[in-house]
Amino acid sequence: MPLAVLVPDSAVARAARAVTAAFSSPALLAHCDRSYLWAAEYGRARGIGFDAELLYVAAMLHDLGLVPVFDSVTEPFEEAGGAVAWAFAAGAGWDPDRRRRVAEVIVRHMWPEVDVDADPEGHLLELATGLDVSGRRPEDWPADVRTEVLARHPRLGLAEEFVGCFTAQARRKPDSLAGRFVAGGFAERVRANPLDR
């Protein structure tokens, strides 16, 4: 199946990508594109039922809390990003449950593990971002899929940008998950990501 077929064609999906493109660096936008494709392909290949539009919007907006204009002084970046996504979803006319879900998926993408039965979209986004940021479990995606995704959406120096973002989060919010990641050797894992080889 061509990867482009996995991308939902809806006004809300297009608007979510437009928001990310307007406020993010090219490297961060490409990360969001890859994160969705990794997540959707992993779910498709394993027969995991998921809401493609919900997953796409969450993937597009999941790192907006790292962007200076949306970065919170006090809240972890995933909580800030979840709040931005909730507001976006309200503006898009999503009902309260769907707004809550998109925020939940974004918050949970930073968890060490998300139960696929309880939250398939959160599970998929957590796995996908783990691959894209720190190169976790690349063998779970076939080599031809990895090649195609990286050709469509090059990495553009994402590793150093992410190390910088997380280091800034850790400095200001040391008790956040980003702070704990940095204290646990995040920079070394990111710089060793096999997707950058």
C-alpha positions in Angstrom: 0.0 0.0 0.0 1.4 3.4 -0.9 2.2 5.4 2.2 0.3 8.5 0.9 -2.9 6.5 1.1 -2.5 6.4 4.9 -2.8 10.2 5.2 -6.4 11.2 5.9 -7.9 13.7 3.4 -10.0 15.9 5.5 -10.2 19.7 6.1 -9.3 19.2 9.8 -6.2 17.1 8.9 -5.1 19.7 6.3 -5.6 22.5 8.9 -3.6 20.7 11.5 -0.7 20.3 9.2 -1.0 24.0 8.2 -0.8 25.0 11.8 2.3 23.0 12.4 3.9 24.3 9.2 3.2 27.9 10.3 4.8 27.6 13.7 7.4 24.8 13.4 10.8 24.6 11.9 11.1 22.4 8.7 12.8 19.7 10.7 10.0 19.6 13.3 7.3 19.6 10.6 9.1 16.7 8.9 9.3 14.9 12.2 5.5 15.2 12.6 5.0 13.9 9.1 7.2 10.9 9.7 5.7 10.3 13.1 2.3 9.9 11.6 3.5 7.6 8.8 5.5 5.4 11.2 2.4 5.2 13.5 -0.1 4.5 10.7 2.1 1.9 8.9 2.8 0.1 12.2 -0.9 0.0 13.0 -1.9 -1.1 9.5 0.7 -3.8 9.3 -0.4 -5.3 12.7 -4.2 -4.9 12.2 -4.5 -2.4 15.0 -7.8 -0.4 14.6 -7.2 3.3 14.9 -8.9 6.6 14.1 -6.7 7.9 11.3 -7.9 11.5 11.5 -7.4 11.6 15.3 -4.0 10.1 15.0 -3.0 12.4 12.2 -4.1 15.6 14.1 -2.3 14.4 17.2 0.9 13.6 15.2 0.8 17.0 13.6 0.3 18.9 16.8 2.2 16.8 19.3 5.3 18.9 19.6 3.8 22.4 19.4 4.6 22.7 23.2 8.3 22.9 22.2 7.7 25.8 19.9 8.5 29.2 21.6 5.1 30.8 21.0 3.3 27.8 22.6 6.0 26.8 25.2 4.6 27.0 28.8 6.7 28.5 31.6 5.3 25.9 34.1 3.7 23.0 32.2 5.6 20.2 30.5 5.7 20.6 26.7 3.4 17.6 26.1 0.7 19.1 28.4 1.1 22.5 26.6 0.9 20.8 23.3 -2.2 18.8 24.4 -3.9 22.1 25.4 -3.1 23.7 22.0 -4.6 20.6 20.3 -7.7 20.8 22.5 -8.2 24.4 21.5 -7.5 23.5 17.8 -10.1 20.7 18.0 -12.7 22.9 19.6 -12.2 25.4 16.7 -12.5 22.6 14.3 -15.9 21.7 15.7 -14.9 18.4 17.4 -17.1 17.3 20.3 -15.8 17.4 23.9 -14.8 13.7 23.9 -12.8 14.0 20.7 -11.1 17.2 22.0 -10.1 15.3 25.2 -8.9 12.4 23.2 -6.5 14.4 21.0 -5.0 16.1 24.0 -4.7 12.7 25.8 -2.9 11.1 22.8 -0.4 14.0 22.8 0.3 13.8 26.5 0.7 10.0 26.4 3.2 10.1 23.5 5.8 10.8 26.2 4.8 7.8 28.4 7.2 4.9 28.4 4.4 2.6 27.2 0.7 3.1 26.2 -1.7 0.1 26.3 -2.9 -0.5 22.7 -6.3 -1.8 23.9 -6.9 1.3 26.1 -5.6 3.8 23.6 -4.5 2.6 20.1 -3.7 6.1 18.9 -1.6 6.9 22.0 0.1 3.5 21.6 1.0 4.2 18.0 2.2 7.7 18.5 4.4 6.7 21.4 6.0 4.0 19.4 6.4 6.2 16.3 8.0 9.1 18.1 10.3 6.7 20.0 11.6 5.5 16.6 11.8 9.0 15.1 13.5 10.8 17.9 15.8 8.2 19.5 15.8 5.3 17.0 14.0 2.8 19.2 13.1 -0.5 17.6 13.7 0.3 13.9 13.4 -3.4 13.1 9.6 -3.1 13.7 9.4 -1.2 10.3 10.5 -2.9 7.1 13.7 -1.4 5.5 11.7 -0.4 2.4 9.2 1.6 4.6 12.0 3.3 6.4 13.7 4.2 3.2 10.5 5.6 1.6 9.5 7.7 4.7 12.9 9.2 5.0 13.0 10.0 1.3 9.6 11.7 1.5 10.5 13.6 4.7 14.2 14.0 5.3 15.5 14.5 8.9 17.0 18.0 8.3 19.1 18.0 11.4 16.3 16.9 13.8 18.7 15.3 16.3 20.4 18.6 17.3 17.2 20.5 17.3 15.5 18.0 19.6 18.5 17.9 21.9 18.4 21.7 22.2 14.6 21.7 22.8 14.7 19.0 25.5 17.8 20.6 27.1 15.9 23.9 27.4 12.9 22.1 28.8 15.0 20.3 31.3 16.7 23.4 32.5 13.5 25.2 33.1 11.3 22.2 34.1 13.7 19.6 35.6 10.9 17.5 37.1 9.1 17.1 33.7 9.5 14.0 31.6 11.8 15.9 29.3 13.9 16.8 32.3 14.1 13.2 33.3 14.9 12.1 29.8 17.8 14.6 29.6 19.1 13.4 33.0 18.9 9.8 31.7 21.2 10.3 28.6 18.6 11.5 26.1 21.2 13.4 24.0 23.4 10.4 23.5 20.4 8.2 22.4 19.2 10.8 20.0 22.6 11.4 18.4 23.0 7.6 18.0 19.6 7.2 16.1 20.2 4.8 13.2 17.8 6.7 11.1 20.5 9.4 10.8 23.1 7.0 9.4 
